[in-house]
Amino acid sequence: MSEPRARLPFGSEFSPSQVELGRLLALVAAHEGDPAGLQAAICDAFFAAHGGAGPGAPANRDKLAMNCRLGLHAYGIIDDAARLTAFGQSLLAKREDTASLYDALAGHILRELHGMAQ
């Protein structure tokens, strides 16, 4: 019997099409230790206009922000209390150098998150 194939963590709201990683890391640093505050800041920064003014739009924006925060956790950038992990701190230090920042994240995905198995 073969072992189940490892999967990359979810993270659609934590993707470059949704957020700018350097800016997101700055928000994490500003709201470290405050998951609700971080989530609200993510919502304001990246999802404030999502869904327009429809009746379900605010709840949808909150869910997108929550999923982004959960993606940060799933990728090992923050811990349960929304504090930067050692890896998250290393990314924060690279946030001004976009190429280095994304290279570090890609390497982490490949080495630590089963990216090579995909």
Phi and psi restraints in degrees (value plus and minus 20) as a CYANA .aco file:
   2 SER   PHI    -105.9   -65.9
   2 SER   PSI     133.8   173.8
   3 GLU   PHI     -96.5   -56.5
   3 GLU   PSI     127.8   167.8
   4 PRO   PHI     -82.8   -42.8
   4 PRO   PSI     124.8   164.8
   5 ARG   PHI     -94.2   -54.2
   5 ARG   PSI     112.0   152.0
   6 ALA   PHI     -87.5   -47.5
   6 ALA   PSI     127.6   167.6
   7 ARG   PHI    -138.9   -98.9
   7 ARG   PSI     127.8   167.8
   8 LEU   PHI     -85.2   -45.2
   8 LEU   PSI     128.2   168.2
   9 PRO   PHI     -82.3   -42.3
   9 PRO   PSI     133.0   173.0
  10 PHE   PHI     -86.8   -46.8
  10 PHE   PSI     140.7   180.7
  11 GLY   PHI     157.0   197.0
  11 GLY   PSI      15.1    55.1
  12 SER   PHI     -81.8   -41.8
  12 SER   PSI     -55.0   -15.0
  13 GLU   PHI    -105.1   -65.1
  13 GLU   PSI     -19.7    20.3
  14 PHE   PHI    -131.6   -91.6
  14 PHE   PSI       6.0    46.0
  15 SER   PHI    -121.9   -81.9
  15 SER   PSI     140.7   180.7
  16 PRO   PHI     -80.2   -40.2
  16 PRO   PSI     -41.6    -1.6
  17 SER   PHI     -96.4   -56.4
  17 SER   PSI     -33.8     6.2
  18 GLN   PHI    -129.2   -89.2
  18 GLN   PSI     -59.4   -19.4
  19 VAL   PHI    -155.6  -115.6
  19 VAL   PSI     139.8   179.8
  20 GLU   PHI    -122.3   -82.3
  20 GLU   PSI      96.1   136.1
  21 LEU   PHI     -78.8   -38.8
  21 LEU   PSI     -64.1   -24.1
  22 GLY   PHI     -79.7   -39.7
  22 GLY   PSI     -64.3   -24.3
  23 ARG   PHI     -85.9   -45.9
  23 ARG   PSI     -60.6   -20.6
  24 LEU   PHI     -81.5   -41.5
  24 LEU   PSI     -63.4   -23.4
  25 LEU   PHI     -83.3   -43.3
  25 LEU   PSI     -57.2   -17.2
  26 ALA   PHI     -83.7   -43.7
  26 ALA   PSI     -58.6   -18.6
  27 LEU   PHI     -84.1   -44.1
  27 LEU   PSI     -61.9   -21.9
  28 VAL   PHI     -79.9   -39.9
  28 VAL   PSI     -66.6   -26.6
  29 ALA   PHI     -81.5   -41.5
  29 ALA   PSI     -57.7   -17.7
  30 ALA   PHI     -92.2   -52.2
  30 ALA   PSI     -44.5    -4.5
  31 HIS   PHI    -139.7   -99.7
  31 HIS   PSI       3.9    43.9
  32 GLU   PHI     -77.5   -37.5
  32 GLU   PSI     111.2   151.2
  33 GLY   PHI      65.2   105.2
  33 GLY   PSI     -17.3    22.7
  34 ASP   PHI    -149.3  -109.3
  34 ASP   PSI      61.5   101.5
  35 PRO   PHI     -75.8   -35.8
  35 PRO   PSI     -62.0   -22.0
  36 ALA   PHI     -86.6   -46.6
  36 ALA   PSI     -61.9   -21.9
  37 GLY   PHI     -85.2   -45.2
  37 GLY   PSI     -60.2   -20.2
  38 LEU   PHI     -82.7   -42.7
  38 LEU   PSI     -66.3   -26.3
  39 GLN   PHI     -80.7   -40.7
  39 GLN   PSI     -62.7   -22.7
  40 ALA   PHI     -83.6   -43.6
  40 ALA   PSI     -61.0   -21.0
  41 ALA   PHI     -86.0   -46.0
  41 ALA   PSI     -59.3   -19.3
  42 ILE   PHI     -82.7   -42.7
  42 ILE   PSI     -64.4   -24.4
  43 CYS   PHI     -78.9   -38.9
  43 CYS   PSI     -69.1   -29.1
  44 ASP   PHI     -83.5   -43.5
  44 ASP   PSI     -60.2   -20.2
  45 ALA   PHI     -96.9   -56.9
  45 ALA   PSI     -56.3   -16.3
  46 PHE   PHI    -141.5  -101.5
  46 PHE   PSI     -40.6    -0.6
  47 PHE   PHI    -146.0  -106.0
  47 PHE   PSI      -9.4    30.6
  48 ALA   PHI     -79.8   -39.8
  48 ALA   PSI     -52.7   -12.7
  49 ALA   PHI    -119.1   -79.1
  49 ALA   PSI     -20.7    19.3
  50 HIS   PHI     -86.5   -46.5
  50 HIS   PSI     108.9   148.9
  51 GLY   PHI      63.7   103.7
  51 GLY   PSI     -19.8    20.2
  52 GLY   PHI      45.3    85.3
  52 GLY   PSI    -161.0  -121.0
  53 ALA   PHI    -130.7   -90.7
  53 ALA   PSI      -2.1    37.9
  54 GLY   PHI     -81.4   -41.4
  54 GLY   PSI     143.0   183.0
  55 PRO   PHI     -82.0   -42.0
  55 PRO   PSI     -51.2   -11.2
  56 GLY   PHI    -116.0   -76.0
  56 GLY   PSI     -19.3    20.7
  57 ALA   PHI     -80.2   -40.2
  57 ALA   PSI     -67.0   -27.0
  58 PRO   PHI     -79.8   -39.8
  58 PRO   PSI     -62.4   -22.4
  59 ALA   PHI     -85.8   -45.8
  59 ALA   PSI     -57.7   -17.7
  60 ASN   PHI     -85.8   -45.8
  60 ASN   PSI     -62.4   -22.4
  61 ARG   PHI     -82.4   -42.4
  61 ARG   PSI     -61.7   -21.7
  62 ASP   PHI     -81.8   -41.8
  62 ASP   PSI     -59.8   -19.8
  63 LYS   PHI     -87.0   -47.0
  63 LYS   PSI     -60.3   -20.3
  64 LEU   PHI     -80.8   -40.8
  64 LEU   PSI     -64.4   -24.4
  65 ALA   PHI     -84.7   -44.7
  65 ALA   PSI     -60.7   -20.7
  66 MET   PHI     -82.1   -42.1
  66 MET   PSI     -64.1   -24.1
  67 ASN   PHI     -84.0   -44.0
  67 ASN   PSI     -54.3   -14.3
  68 CYS   PHI     -84.7   -44.7
  68 CYS   PSI     -66.3   -26.3
  69 ARG   PHI     -80.6   -40.6
  69 ARG   PSI     -62.8   -22.8
  70 LEU   PHI     -85.2   -45.2
  70 LEU   PSI     -55.2   -15.2
  71 GLY   PHI     -83.8   -43.8
  71 GLY   PSI     -61.3   -21.3
  72 LEU   PHI     -77.4   -37.4
  72 LEU   PSI     -60.8   -20.8
  73 HIS   PHI     -88.8   -48.8
  73 HIS   PSI     -66.4   -26.4
  74 ALA   PHI     -82.0   -42.0
  74 ALA   PSI     -51.1   -11.1
  75 TYR   PHI    -108.1   -68.1
  75 TYR   PSI     -17.1    22.9
  76 GLY   PHI      58.9    98.9
  76 GLY   PSI       2.0    42.0
  77 ILE   PHI    -110.1   -70.1
  77 ILE   PSI     -53.9   -13.9
  78 ILE   PHI    -147.3  -107.3
  78 ILE   PSI     141.3   181.3
  79 ASP   PHI    -116.6   -76.6
  79 ASP   PSI    -192.8  -152.8
  80 ASP   PHI     -79.6   -39.6
  80 ASP   PSI     -49.4    -9.4
  81 ALA   PHI    -114.3   -74.3
  81 ALA   PSI      -4.6    35.4
  82 ALA   PHI      44.1    84.1
  82 ALA   PSI      10.6    50.6
  83 ARG   PHI    -117.0   -77.0
  83 ARG   PSI     123.5   163.5
  84 LEU   PHI     -81.9   -41.9
  84 LEU   PSI     114.4   154.4
  85 THR   PHI     -99.4   -59.4
  85 THR   PSI     156.6   196.6
  86 ALA   PHI     -78.6   -38.6
  86 ALA   PSI     -60.9   -20.9
  87 PHE   PHI     -84.1   -44.1
  87 PHE   PSI     -63.7   -23.7
  88 GLY   PHI     -79.9   -39.9
  88 GLY   PSI     -59.9   -19.9
  89 GLN   PHI     -85.1   -45.1
  89 GLN   PSI     -57.7   -17.7
  90 SER   PHI     -86.3   -46.3
  90 SER   PSI     -57.0   -17.0
  91 LEU   PHI     -87.3   -47.3
  91 LEU   PSI     -63.3   -23.3
  92 LEU   PHI     -76.6   -36.6
  92 LEU   PSI     -60.2   -20.2
  93 ALA   PHI     -85.3   -45.3
  93 ALA   PSI     -42.0    -2.0
  94 LYS   PHI    -119.4   -79.4
  94 LYS   PSI     -17.6    22.4
  95 ARG   PHI     -81.6   -41.6
  95 ARG   PSI     -42.4    -2.4
  96 GLU   PHI    -101.6   -61.6
  96 GLU   PSI     -36.9     3.1
  97 ASP   PHI    -130.5   -90.5
  97 ASP   PSI      69.5   109.5
  98 THR   PHI     -75.8   -35.8
  98 THR   PSI     -63.8   -23.8
  99 ALA   PHI     -82.0   -42.0
  99 ALA   PSI     -65.4   -25.4
 100 SER   PHI     -84.9   -44.9
 100 SER   PSI     -59.7   -19.7
 101 LEU   PHI     -80.0   -40.0
 101 LEU   PSI     -71.0   -31.0
 102 TYR   PHI     -92.0   -52.0
 102 TYR   PSI     -51.3   -11.3
 103 ASP   PHI     -82.4   -42.4
 103 ASP   PSI     -62.7   -22.7
 104 ALA   PHI     -84.7   -44.7
 104 ALA   PSI     -61.9   -21.9
 105 LEU   PHI     -85.7   -45.7
 105 LEU   PSI     -63.3   -23.3
 106 ALA   PHI     -82.0   -42.0
 106 ALA   PSI     -63.2   -23.2
 107 GLY   PHI     -81.4   -41.4
 107 GLY   PSI     -60.5   -20.5
 108 HIS   PHI     -83.4   -43.4
 108 HIS   PSI     -63.4   -23.4
 109 ILE   PHI     -82.1   -42.1
 109 ILE   PSI     -64.3   -24.3
 110 LEU   PHI     -87.1   -47.1
 110 LEU   PSI     -65.4   -25.4
 111 ARG   PHI    -103.9   -63.9
 111 ARG   PSI     -59.6   -19.6
 112 GLU   PHI    -125.5   -85.5
 112 GLU   PSI     -38.8     1.2
 113 LEU   PHI    -139.5   -99.5
 113 LEU   PSI       9.2    49.2
 114 HIS   PHI      45.8    85.8
 114 HIS   PSI       2.8    42.8
 115 GLY   PHI     -82.8   -42.8
 115 GLY   PSI     -49.4    -9.4
 116 MET   PHI     -91.7   -51.7
 116 MET   PSI     -43.8    -3.8
 117 ALA   PHI    -101.2   -61.2
 117 ALA   PSI     -33.9     6.1
